[in-house]
Amino acid sequence: MKKFNSLDTIISPRITEKATSLSEYNKIVFKVHKGANKKTIKKSIEKIFKVNVIKVNTISTKGKSKLVRGKITKKPGYKKAIVTLKKGQSIDLSTGV
């Protein structure tokens, strides 16, 4: 298994309507590296944002084929992590790291 740098593990936050509705339950959604596991995701979130992580759920999405101008192209899949924070803590995604 490859070792990741804490900044390489987390690619970007996922800001969607569903991810915004999860924020009221102290959950934040991130797009993460495909080879990252739950332990490395937890360590990197705690190190970068200085918060306590209770639970990490991961979801791998498959790539999709699309027809663009008569040619079949493939959109790559990705992995996302839903991170549950300790009660009373939050991450402000509008500011940079």
N, C-alpha and C positions, 0 to 999 in steps of 0.2 A: 504494500500500500504506500502511495506517495504521500510525503509530508507537505502540508500547505502552510504558507505564510498566512497570518490571521487576516491581512488585508486582501489576499488573493481568494480566500474562501467565500467571502461575501461579495457578490457582483453588484447588486443594486436593490433598493427597496421596490416592491411591487405596489404601486398606488392605483388601485382599482376601486370600484364601488363596493365590491365584496370585502376587500382588504380594509377599507375605511370603516365598514360596519363591524368588523372584528375588533377594531381598536377600543370599543367600549368594554370589551372583555379582557383588556390588557394583552392583546395578541397583535403581533406585527408580522407582515409577510415580506420575505426577502428572496431574491433570485440568487442561488448559490452555485458553486462549482459542482459539476456532475459527480466528481469523485469524492466529495466531502461527505463525511458521516455526521451523525447527530452530536457526537462528542466534540469534534473539531468545530462544528457550527456554534455550539454552546460556548466553547472557550473563546472563539473569536468575537462573538457578540459581547460577552462579558468584558473582554479586553478593550475593544474599540469604544463601546458606549458606556462602560463602567456601571452596569446594571446587573441585577441578579436574575438569572434565567431559571424558571421552574421546569419547563417542558419544551421539547422541540419535536415537531411533526414534519416529516418530509414527504413531498409529492414529486414524482418524476413524470413529466409530460412527454409524450411521443411527438416526433416531428410530423408535419402534415404535408401532403402533396397538393400543389395548386397548378392550375392551368393559366399561364400568363402569356399572352400573344401567341397562342398556338403551341407553346412549349411547356412541358411539365417541369416544374421546379419544386424543390423540397425545402420547406422551412425547418430549421433545426429544432430539436426538442430541448428542454431545459429542466432544471430541478429547482423547486422552490421549497422554502422552509417557513413554517408557521411557528413563531417563537412566542411562548407565553411568559410574561414577565411577572415578577413578584408584585403583589398588591401595593399600590401607591407609587410605583415607579413607571416612568414612561420614557420614550425616545422621541425627540423632536426631529422629524425627518426633513423639515424645511431648512435647517441649518446644515452646514457641511461637517465633515469629520474633523 
